[in-house]
Amino acid sequence: MKLRVSVVIPTLNEAASIGKVIDSIPRDFADVEILIVDGNSVDATREIAKKKGAKVIIEPRKGYGRAYKTGFQFATGDVIVTMDGDGTYPAEKIPELVEMLERENLDFISCERFSMMEKGAMSFTHKLGNFILTKAANVLFGVKLRDSQSGMWVFRKKVLEEIDLTADGMPFSEEIKIEVIKKGFRFREVPIPYRERVGEVKLNTWRDGWRNLVFLIKKRFGRV
C-alpha cells in the first residue's frame, strides 16, 4: 500500500504560476493529494488548480497561518508537504524528502533555502530580515535554526496533535518549527534549491518582519 501524502499550497492570485507548480509535483511515488487553500483570488488561480487535478478549498479569513491550519484540517495524508504557489520551491524534490523522512525516521523536515539559493531569488532586505528573525528565534528559544522563515516542510501529520499553533499570519512559519523542536520531535533542516518567484511579491519585508519579531518575543514570554 502506497504512503498517502498531502501537498498543501496556500494561494492568492497565483494564476501565472500555479499550473506549472502543480504540474511539477510528482504523483507516482505515493498516493498524492494536492490541496490548494485559496484566499479569495480574483484571478484564475482556482480554475487552473481544479483543471490540474487539485482540490481547492476557499479560506476567506486572511493569514498565511490561517490558510495552513485550514489545509491541515482537510489533509488526509500520513505525511504533509507544504510549499508556495509561486514557483520558488522545488516540487521535484518532494519524493526525495519524503523518502528521507521515512528512511531516517524523522518527524519533521524543514527546507533551508540559503545554501542553494539561486541568484535573484531573494532581495538583500529580505535576506537581512530572515537573518535577524532566525537569530532571534535561536536566542529566545534555544534552538539552532538556519532558516526560520522557510515555507517548505515535510512532516508526519501526527505531530499536529501535540503542538500548539497560535499564529494566523506569517509568524506561523517560525512557530511550527519552534514547537516541533521544543516538543522533542525528530527535526532536521535540509538544503534545497530556492528560485525567483513568478508574479508579484506579496511580502512586506519590514512590516511582516517586525510582526514576526514581536510574535517571537510574545511567545517566549507566554503572551500569545
C-alpha positions in Angstrom: 0.0 0.0 0.0 1.4 3.4 -1.0 2.1 6.1 1.5 -0.6 8.8 1.5 1.0 12.3 1.0 -0.9 15.6 1.2 0.7 18.6 -0.6 -0.8 21.8 0.9 -0.4 25.1 -1.0 -1.8 28.4 0.1 -2.6 30.8 -2.8 -3.7 34.3 -3.5 -3.7 35.4 -7.1 -1.1 32.9 -8.4 -2.6 32.3 -11.8 0.7 33.0 -13.5 2.4 30.1 -11.7 0.0 27.7 -10.0 -0.5 25.5 -13.1 3.3 24.9 -13.5 3.7 24.3 -9.8 1.0 21.6 -9.7 2.4 20.0 -12.9 5.9 19.8 -11.2 4.6 17.8 -8.2 5.5 14.1 -8.7 2.5 11.8 -8.3 3.8 8.3 -8.9 6.0 7.9 -5.7 3.0 7.8 -3.3 -0.8 8.3 -3.1 -0.6 12.1 -3.6 -3.4 14.6 -3.0 -2.9 18.3 -3.8 -4.8 20.8 -1.7 -5.0 24.4 -2.7 -6.1 26.7 0.1 -7.1 29.9 -1.7 -7.7 33.3 -0.1 -10.3 34.6 -2.4 -8.2 35.0 -5.5 -9.6 37.4 -8.1 -7.7 35.8 -11.0 -8.0 32.3 -12.5 -5.9 30.6 -9.7 -8.8 28.3 -8.5 -9.9 27.4 -12.0 -6.4 26.5 -13.1 -5.8 24.4 -10.0 -9.0 22.4 -10.5 -8.2 21.7 -14.1 -4.8 20.4 -13.0 -6.5 17.9 -10.6 -6.0 19.8 -7.3 -8.7 20.0 -4.6 -9.5 23.7 -4.0 -10.5 24.9 -0.5 -11.6 28.6 -0.2 -10.5 30.2 3.0 -11.8 33.8 3.2 -10.1 34.5 6.5 -6.8 36.3 6.0 -3.5 35.0 7.0 -0.7 32.6 6.0 -1.0 30.6 9.1 -4.8 30.5 8.9 -4.5 29.0 5.4 -2.3 26.3 6.6 -4.4 25.5 9.6 -7.4 25.1 7.3 -5.4 23.0 4.8 -4.2 20.7 7.6 -7.7 20.0 8.7 -8.6 18.8 5.2 -5.4 16.8 4.6 -5.9 13.1 4.6 -2.2 12.1 4.2 0.0 10.5 6.8 2.7 12.9 5.6 2.1 16.6 4.8 4.2 18.6 2.4 3.9 22.4 2.3 5.1 24.8 -0.4 4.2 28.1 -2.0 2.3 28.5 -5.3 4.8 31.0 -6.8 7.4 28.5 -8.1 10.1 29.3 -5.6 10.3 25.8 -4.0 11.4 22.7 -5.8 8.4 20.4 -6.0 10.5 17.8 -7.8 12.4 17.2 -4.5 9.3 16.0 -2.7 9.8 12.2 -3.2 13.4 12.5 -2.1 12.4 14.5 1.1 9.5 12.1 1.9 11.9 9.1 1.4 14.4 10.8 3.8 11.7 11.3 6.4 10.8 7.6 6.2 14.3 6.2 5.9 15.7 8.2 8.8 12.6 8.0 10.9 12.3 11.8 11.2 9.1 13.6 12.2 9.7 17.0 10.6 11.9 18.3 7.8 12.3 22.0 7.2 13.8 23.0 3.9 16.7 25.5 4.3 16.9 28.0 1.4 20.2 29.9 1.7 22.8 27.2 1.0 21.4 26.6 -2.6 19.6 29.8 -3.3 19.6 30.9 -7.0 20.8 34.4 -7.9 17.9 36.9 -7.7 15.6 34.7 -5.7 15.6 36.9 -2.6 16.3 40.6 -2.1 19.1 41.8 0.3 16.5 43.3 2.7 14.6 40.0 2.7 17.8 38.1 3.4 18.7 40.5 6.2 15.2 40.2 7.7 15.5 36.4 7.7 18.9 36.5 9.3 17.6 38.7 12.2 14.5 36.6 12.7 16.4 33.4 12.7 18.9 34.7 15.2 16.1 36.0 17.4 14.4 32.6 17.4 17.6 30.8 18.2 18.4 33.1 21.1 14.9 33.3 22.6 14.1 29.6 22.3 17.5 27.9 22.5 17.1 26.3 19.1 19.6 26.1 16.2 17.7 27.0 13.1 19.4 28.2 9.9 16.2 29.4 8.2 13.3 30.1 10.5 11.1 31.5 7.7 11.2 28.7 5.2 7.8 27.7 4.0 8.6 24.2 2.6 8.2 21.5 5.2 7.7 17.7 5.1 6.3 16.2 8.3 4.1 13.5 9.8 0.6 14.7 10.3 0.5 13.2 13.8 2.8 15.9 15.1 0.0 18.4 14.8 -1.8 16.7 17.6 0.9 17.6 20.1 2.0 21.1 19.2 0.3 24.4 20.0 0.0 26.7 17.0 -1.4 30.2 17.7 -0.3 32.3 14.8 -2.7 33.0 11.9 -0.2 35.2 10.0 3.4 35.0 8.7 4.8 34.0 12.2 3.2 30.6 11.7 6.3 29.5 9.8 8.7 30.2 12.7 6.2 29.0 15.3 5.7 25.5 13.8 9.4 24.8 13.8 9.9 26.1 17.3 7.0 24.0 18.6 8.2 20.8 16.9 11.8 21.2 18.2 10.7 22.1 21.8 8.3 19.2 21.9 11.2 16.8 21.2 10.2 15.6 17.7 12.9 14.4 15.4 13.7 17.5 13.4 16.1 18.3 10.6 16.9 21.1 8.2 17.7 20.1 4.7 19.1 22.4 2.0 17.0 22.8 -1.2 17.3 25.0 -4.3 15.3 28.2 -4.0 14.2 30.1 -7.1 13.0 33.5 -8.1 9.2 33.8 -7.7 6.8 34.1 -10.6 4.4 37.1 -10.2 4.1 39.9 -7.7 5.9 39.8 -4.4 3.3 39.9 -1.6 5.6 40.0 1.4 6.3 43.4 3.0 9.8 42.8 4.4 9.8 45.4 7.2 6.2 45.2 8.3 6.0 41.4 8.3 9.5 41.2 9.8 8.5 43.4 12.7 5.3 41.4 13.3 7.3 38.2 13.3 9.8 39.6 15.8 7.1 40.9 18.1 5.4 37.5 17.9 8.6 35.7 18.9 9.1 37.9 22.0 5.4 37.5 23.0 5.5 33.7 22.5 8.8 33.4 24.5 7.2 35.2 27.5 3.8 33.5 27.3 1.8 36.4 25.8 0.2 34.6 22.9 
